[in-house]
Amino acid sequence: MKKRLSLILLLLFVPVLLADSAIWFSGTFDQAKTAAAASGRLLLIDFFSDG
């Protein structure tokens, strides 16, 4: 039972460990779109409102 649980946990966490870390970009929206298109990556826009 412990071996099976260990295997399941390992299979769940390996993709997380192998994933690329986030790259934070400081610049304008147009610069971010251009950089994302040039590198072939998706663009994630995160914004926050406190009210």
PDB file of N, CA, C and O in Angstrom:
ATOM      1  N   MET A   1       0.823  -1.203   0.000  1.00  0.00           N
ATOM      2  CA  MET A   1       0.000   0.000   0.000  1.00  0.00           C
ATOM      3  C   MET A   1       0.864   1.262   0.000  1.00  0.00           C
ATOM      4  O   MET A   1       0.557   2.217  -0.713  1.00  0.00           O
ATOM      5  N   LYS A   2       1.936   1.277   0.788  1.00  0.00           N
ATOM      6  CA  LYS A   2       2.793   2.458   0.847  1.00  0.00           C
ATOM      7  C   LYS A   2       3.524   2.667  -0.479  1.00  0.00           C
ATOM      8  O   LYS A   2       3.743   3.804  -0.899  1.00  0.00           O
ATOM      9  N   LYS A   3       3.896   1.580  -1.130  1.00  0.00           N
ATOM     10  CA  LYS A   3       4.575   1.700  -2.423  1.00  0.00           C
ATOM     11  C   LYS A   3       3.629   2.287  -3.467  1.00  0.00           C
ATOM     12  O   LYS A   3       4.027   3.123  -4.279  1.00  0.00           O
ATOM     13  N   ARG A   4       2.395   1.849  -3.437  1.00  0.00           N
ATOM     14  CA  ARG A   4       1.409   2.345  -4.404  1.00  0.00           C
ATOM     15  C   ARG A   4       1.134   3.831  -4.174  1.00  0.00           C
ATOM     16  O   ARG A   4       1.049   4.599  -5.133  1.00  0.00           O
ATOM     17  N   LEU A   5       0.995   4.236  -2.932  1.00  0.00           N
ATOM     18  CA  LEU A   5       0.768   5.645  -2.611  1.00  0.00           C
ATOM     19  C   LEU A   5       1.969   6.499  -3.017  1.00  0.00           C
ATOM     20  O   LEU A   5       1.808   7.599  -3.545  1.00  0.00           O
ATOM     21  N   SER A   6       3.168   5.985  -2.767  1.00  0.00           N
ATOM     22  CA  SER A   6       4.377   6.712  -3.157  1.00  0.00           C
ATOM     23  C   SER A   6       4.456   6.882  -4.664  1.00  0.00           C
ATOM     24  O   SER A   6       4.844   7.943  -5.153  1.00  0.00           O
ATOM     25  N   LEU A   7       4.092   5.844  -5.403  1.00  0.00           N
ATOM     26  CA  LEU A   7       4.112   5.918  -6.861  1.00  0.00           C
ATOM     27  C   LEU A   7       3.095   6.936  -7.373  1.00  0.00           C
ATOM     28  O   LEU A   7       3.388   7.710  -8.284  1.00  0.00           O
ATOM     29  N   ILE A   8       1.911   6.931  -6.790  1.00  0.00           N
ATOM     30  CA  ILE A   8       0.880   7.891  -7.206  1.00  0.00           C
ATOM     31  C   ILE A   8       1.331   9.321  -6.934  1.00  0.00           C
ATOM     32  O   ILE A   8       1.170  10.198  -7.782  1.00  0.00           O
ATOM     33  N   LEU A   9       1.893   9.556  -5.758  1.00  0.00           N
ATOM     34  CA  LEU A   9       2.372  10.905  -5.433  1.00  0.00           C
ATOM     35  C   LEU A   9       3.504  11.329  -6.362  1.00  0.00           C
ATOM     36  O   LEU A   9       3.567  12.482  -6.788  1.00  0.00           O
ATOM     37  N   LEU A  10       4.384  10.405  -6.670  1.00  0.00           N
ATOM     38  CA  LEU A  10       5.479  10.708  -7.581  1.00  0.00           C
ATOM     39  C   LEU A  10       4.955  11.087  -8.958  1.00  0.00           C
ATOM     40  O   LEU A  10       5.430  12.051  -9.560  1.00  0.00           O
ATOM     41  N   LEU A  11       3.986  10.341  -9.458  1.00  0.00           N
ATOM     42  CA  LEU A  11       3.414  10.630 -10.774  1.00  0.00           C
ATOM     43  C   LEU A  11       2.653  11.952 -10.799  1.00  0.00           C
ATOM     44  O   LEU A  11       2.554  12.593 -11.846  1.00  0.00           O
ATOM     45  N   LEU A  12       2.117  12.361  -9.653  1.00  0.00           N
ATOM     46  CA  LEU A  12       1.406  13.634  -9.589  1.00  0.00           C
ATOM     47  C   LEU A  12       2.359  14.830  -9.553  1.00  0.00           C
ATOM     48  O   LEU A  12       2.050  15.883 -10.110  1.00  0.00           O
ATOM     49  N   PHE A  13       3.513  14.677  -8.903  1.00  0.00           N
ATOM     50  CA  PHE A  13       4.396  15.811  -8.690  1.00  0.00           C
ATOM     51  C   PHE A  13       5.508  15.960  -9.712  1.00  0.00           C
ATOM     52  O   PHE A  13       6.101  17.035  -9.805  1.00  0.00           O
ATOM     53  N   VAL A  14       5.811  14.936 -10.474  1.00  0.00           N
ATOM     54  CA  VAL A  14       6.873  15.036 -11.470  1.00  0.00           C
ATOM     55  C   VAL A  14       6.559  16.091 -12.529  1.00  0.00           C
ATOM     56  O   VAL A  14       7.445  16.883 -12.852  1.00  0.00           O
ATOM     57  N   PRO A  15       5.337  16.147 -13.092  1.00  0.00           N
ATOM     58  CA  PRO A  15       5.068  17.201 -14.078  1.00  0.00           C
ATOM     59  C   PRO A  15       5.233  18.610 -13.520  1.00  0.00           C
ATOM     60  O   PRO A  15       5.652  19.518 -14.238  1.00  0.00           O
ATOM     61  N   VAL A  16       4.909  18.792 -12.257  1.00  0.00           N
ATOM     62  CA  VAL A  16       5.059  20.108 -11.637  1.00  0.00           C
ATOM     63  C   VAL A  16       6.534  20.480 -11.544  1.00  0.00           C
ATOM     64  O   VAL A  16       6.902  21.629 -11.786  1.00  0.00           O
ATOM     65  N   LEU A  17       7.364  19.530 -11.200  1.00  0.00           N
ATOM     66  CA  LEU A  17       8.796  19.799 -11.075  1.00  0.00           C
ATOM     67  C   LEU A  17       9.462  20.049 -12.422  1.00  0.00           C
ATOM     68  O   LEU A  17      10.444  20.788 -12.500  1.00  0.00           O
ATOM     69  N   LEU A  18       8.941  19.445 -13.474  1.00  0.00           N
ATOM     70  CA  LEU A  18       9.538  19.596 -14.793  1.00  0.00           C
ATOM     71  C   LEU A  18       8.990  20.788 -15.581  1.00  0.00           C
ATOM     72  O   LEU A  18       9.518  21.130 -16.639  1.00  0.00           O
ATOM     73  N   ALA A  19       7.949  21.409 -15.072  1.00  0.00           N
ATOM     74  CA  ALA A  19       7.323  22.524 -15.778  1.00  0.00           C
ATOM     75  C   ALA A  19       8.244  23.742 -15.808  1.00  0.00           C
ATOM     76  O   ALA A  19       9.027  23.967 -14.886  1.00  0.00           O
ATOM     77  N   ASP A  20       8.137  24.513 -16.872  1.00  0.00           N
ATOM     78  CA  ASP A  20       8.901  25.757 -16.964  1.00  0.00           C
ATOM     79  C   ASP A  20       8.363  26.758 -15.964  1.00  0.00           C
ATOM     80  O   ASP A  20       7.160  26.816 -15.710  1.00  0.00           O
ATOM     81  N   SER A  21       9.246  27.533 -15.411  1.00  0.00           N
ATOM     82  CA  SER A  21       8.799  28.562 -14.480  1.00  0.00           C
ATOM     83  C   SER A  21       8.265  29.755 -15.268  1.00  0.00           C
ATOM     84  O   SER A  21       8.589  29.936 -16.442  1.00  0.00           O
ATOM     85  N   ALA A  22       7.462  30.547 -14.619  1.00  0.00           N
ATOM     86  CA  ALA A  22       6.867  31.716 -15.258  1.00  0.00           C
ATOM     87  C   ALA A  22       7.938  32.767 -15.513  1.00  0.00           C
ATOM     88  O   ALA A  22       8.873  32.933 -14.729  1.00  0.00           O
ATOM     89  N   ILE A  23       7.780  33.464 -16.618  1.00  0.00           N
ATOM     90  CA  ILE A  23       8.686  34.552 -16.971  1.00  0.00           C
ATOM     91  C   ILE A  23       7.888  35.851 -16.851  1.00  0.00           C
ATOM     92  O   ILE A  23       6.932  36.069 -17.597  1.00  0.00           O
ATOM     93  N   TRP A  24       8.275  36.691 -15.932  1.00  0.00           N
ATOM     94  CA  TRP A  24       7.579  37.949 -15.712  1.00  0.00           C
ATOM     95  C   TRP A  24       8.156  38.993 -16.648  1.00  0.00           C
ATOM     96  O   TRP A  24       9.373  39.111 -16.789  1.00  0.00           O
ATOM     97  N   PHE A  25       7.277  39.746 -17.285  1.00  0.00           N
ATOM     98  CA  PHE A  25       7.667  40.752 -18.275  1.00  0.00           C
ATOM     99  C   PHE A  25       7.235  42.117 -17.780  1.00  0.00           C
ATOM    100  O   PHE A  25       6.083  42.303 -17.388  1.00  0.00           O
ATOM    101  N   SER A  26       8.131  43.054 -17.794  1.00  0.00           N
ATOM    102  CA  SER A  26       7.795  44.436 -17.449  1.00  0.00           C
ATOM    103  C   SER A  26       7.925  45.268 -18.716  1.00  0.00           C
ATOM    104  O   SER A  26       9.010  45.389 -19.284  1.00  0.00           O
ATOM    105  N   GLY A  27       6.840  45.824 -19.138  1.00  0.00           N
ATOM    106  CA  GLY A  27       6.833  46.636 -20.344  1.00  0.00           C
ATOM    107  C   GLY A  27       5.394  46.925 -20.736  1.00  0.00           C
ATOM    108  O   GLY A  27       4.464  46.673 -19.968  1.00  0.00           O
ATOM    109  N   THR A  28       5.223  47.452 -21.928  1.00  0.00           N
ATOM    110  CA  THR A  28       3.888  47.780 -22.401  1.00  0.00           C
ATOM    111  C   THR A  28       3.198  46.530 -22.938  1.00  0.00           C
ATOM    112  O   THR A  28       3.837  45.505 -23.172  1.00  0.00           O
ATOM    113  N   PHE A  29       1.897  46.631 -23.126  1.00  0.00           N
ATOM    114  CA  PHE A  29       1.125  45.514 -23.652  1.00  0.00           C
ATOM    115  C   PHE A  29       1.583  45.157 -25.067  1.00  0.00           C
ATOM    116  O   PHE A  29       1.697  43.979 -25.406  1.00  0.00           O
ATOM    117  N   ASP A  30       1.839  46.158 -25.879  1.00  0.00           N
ATOM    118  CA  ASP A  30       2.289  45.893 -27.250  1.00  0.00           C
ATOM    119  C   ASP A  30       3.650  45.202 -27.272  1.00  0.00           C
ATOM    120  O   ASP A  30       3.880  44.322 -28.101  1.00  0.00           O
ATOM    121  N   GLN A  31       4.551  45.587 -26.375  1.00  0.00           N
ATOM    122  CA  GLN A  31       5.849  44.923 -26.285  1.00  0.00           C
ATOM    123  C   GLN A  31       5.684  43.471 -25.843  1.00  0.00           C
ATOM    124  O   GLN A  31       6.397  42.589 -26.321  1.00  0.00           O
ATOM    125  N   ALA A  32       4.757  43.227 -24.943  1.00  0.00           N
ATOM    126  CA  ALA A  32       4.509  41.863 -24.466  1.00  0.00           C
ATOM    127  C   ALA A  32       3.940  40.996 -25.576  1.00  0.00           C
ATOM    128  O   ALA A  32       4.333  39.838 -25.721  1.00  0.00           O
ATOM    129  N   LYS A  33       3.011  41.546 -26.366  1.00  0.00           N
ATOM    130  CA  LYS A  33       2.455  40.789 -27.492  1.00  0.00           C
ATOM    131  C   LYS A  33       3.534  40.445 -28.504  1.00  0.00           C
ATOM    132  O   LYS A  33       3.582  39.324 -29.011  1.00  0.00           O
ATOM    133  N   THR A  34       4.401  41.406 -28.798  1.00  0.00           N
ATOM    134  CA  THR A  34       5.478  41.177 -29.756  1.00  0.00           C
ATOM    135  C   THR A  34       6.452  40.118 -29.253  1.00  0.00           C
ATOM    136  O   THR A  34       6.871  39.245 -30.013  1.00  0.00           O
ATOM    137  N   ALA A  35       6.812  40.191 -27.977  1.00  0.00           N
ATOM    138  CA  ALA A  35       7.745  39.219 -27.393  1.00  0.00           C
ATOM    139  C   ALA A  35       7.129  37.827 -27.371  1.00  0.00           C
ATOM    140  O   ALA A  35       7.821  36.845 -27.642  1.00  0.00           O
ATOM    141  N   ALA A  36       5.847  37.724 -27.055  1.00  0.00           N
ATOM    142  CA  ALA A  36       5.180  36.418 -27.018  1.00  0.00           C
ATOM    143  C   ALA A  36       5.085  35.821 -28.416  1.00  0.00           C
ATOM    144  O   ALA A  36       5.302  34.623 -28.599  1.00  0.00           O
ATOM    145  N   ALA A  37       4.764  36.643 -29.390  1.00  0.00           N
ATOM    146  CA  ALA A  37       4.675  36.143 -30.765  1.00  0.00           C
ATOM    147  C   ALA A  37       6.040  35.706 -31.282  1.00  0.00           C
ATOM    148  O   ALA A  37       6.140  34.708 -31.995  1.00  0.00           O
ATOM    149  N   ALA A  38       7.087  36.440 -30.932  1.00  0.00           N
ATOM    150  CA  ALA A  38       8.431  36.099 -31.396  1.00  0.00           C
ATOM    151  C   ALA A  38       8.928  34.790 -30.792  1.00  0.00           C
ATOM    152  O   ALA A  38       9.655  34.044 -31.448  1.00  0.00           O
ATOM    153  N   SER A  39       8.544  34.504 -29.553  1.00  0.00           N
ATOM    154  CA  SER A  39       9.017  33.281 -28.901  1.00  0.00           C
ATOM    155  C   SER A  39       8.041  32.119 -29.068  1.00  0.00           C
ATOM    156  O   SER A  39       8.341  31.001 -28.649  1.00  0.00           O
ATOM    157  N   GLY A  40       6.884  32.363 -29.670  1.00  0.00           N
ATOM    158  CA  GLY A  40       5.911  31.298 -29.899  1.00  0.00           C
ATOM    159  C   GLY A  40       5.198  30.854 -28.636  1.00  0.00           C
ATOM    160  O   GLY A  40       4.769  29.705 -28.538  1.00  0.00           O
ATOM    161  N   ARG A  41       5.066  31.742 -27.679  1.00  0.00           N
ATOM    162  CA  ARG A  41       4.413  31.412 -26.410  1.00  0.00           C
ATOM    163  C   ARG A  41       3.083  32.141 -26.296  1.00  0.00           C
ATOM    164  O   ARG A  41       2.815  33.109 -27.008  1.00  0.00           O
ATOM    165  N   LEU A  42       2.268  31.652 -25.386  1.00  0.00           N
ATOM    166  CA  LEU A  42       1.010  32.307 -25.098  1.00  0.00           C
ATOM    167  C   LEU A  42       1.259  33.496 -24.174  1.00  0.00           C
ATOM    168  O   LEU A  42       2.258  33.542 -23.456  1.00  0.00           O
ATOM    169  N   LEU A  43       0.354  34.436 -24.204  1.00  0.00           N
ATOM    170  CA  LEU A  43       0.466  35.625 -23.372  1.00  0.00           C
ATOM    171  C   LEU A  43      -0.614  35.565 -22.296  1.00  0.00           C
ATOM    172  O   LEU A  43      -1.804  35.515 -22.608  1.00  0.00           O
ATOM    173  N   LEU A  44      -0.203  35.569 -21.040  1.00  0.00           N
ATOM    174  CA  LEU A  44      -1.131  35.563 -19.916  1.00  0.00           C
ATOM    175  C   LEU A  44      -1.143  36.960 -19.320  1.00  0.00           C
ATOM    176  O   LEU A  44      -0.100  37.495 -18.944  1.00  0.00           O
ATOM    177  N   ILE A  45      -2.315  37.537 -19.237  1.00  0.00           N
ATOM    178  CA  ILE A  45      -2.448  38.879 -18.669  1.00  0.00           C
ATOM    179  C   ILE A  45      -3.106  38.732 -17.307  1.00  0.00           C
ATOM    180  O   ILE A  45      -4.203  38.185 -17.190  1.00  0.00           O
ATOM    181  N   ASP A  46      -2.438  39.217 -16.299  1.00  0.00           N
ATOM    182  CA  ASP A  46      -2.937  39.125 -14.932  1.00  0.00           C
ATOM    183  C   ASP A  46      -3.118  40.542 -14.411  1.00  0.00           C
ATOM    184  O   ASP A  46      -2.172  41.329 -14.384  1.00  0.00           O
ATOM    185  N   PHE A  47      -4.324  40.859 -14.003  1.00  0.00           N
ATOM    186  CA  PHE A  47      -4.568  42.180 -13.438  1.00  0.00           C
ATOM    187  C   PHE A  47      -5.430  42.037 -12.189  1.00  0.00           C
ATOM    188  O   PHE A  47      -6.093  41.019 -11.989  1.00  0.00           O
ATOM    189  N   PHE A  48      -5.410  43.061 -11.363  1.00  0.00           N
ATOM    190  CA  PHE A  48      -6.024  43.005 -10.048  1.00  0.00           C
ATOM    191  C   PHE A  48      -6.781  44.304  -9.786  1.00  0.00           C
ATOM    192  O   PHE A  48      -6.321  45.388 -10.145  1.00  0.00           O
ATOM    193  N   SER A  49      -7.925  44.180  -9.167  1.00  0.00           N
ATOM    194  CA  SER A  49      -8.702  45.339  -8.771  1.00  0.00           C
ATOM    195  C   SER A  49      -9.081  45.197  -7.303  1.00  0.00           C
ATOM    196  O   SER A  49      -9.491  44.124  -6.859  1.00  0.00           O
ATOM    197  N   ASP A  50      -8.944  46.266  -6.566  1.00  0.00           N
ATOM    198  CA  ASP A  50      -9.231  46.206  -5.141  1.00  0.00           C
ATOM    199  C   ASP A  50     -10.529  46.939  -4.804  1.00  0.00           C
ATOM    200  O   ASP A  50     -10.723  47.366  -3.666  1.00  0.00           O
ATOM    201  N   GLY A  51     -11.388  47.081  -5.753  1.00  0.00           N
ATOM    202  CA  GLY A  51     -12.603  47.776  -5.390  1.00  0.00           C
ATOM    203  C   GLY A  51     -13.595  47.811  -6.402  1.00  0.00           C
ATOM    204  O   GLY A  51     -14.668  48.378  -6.196  1.00  0.00           O
TER     205      GLY A  51
END
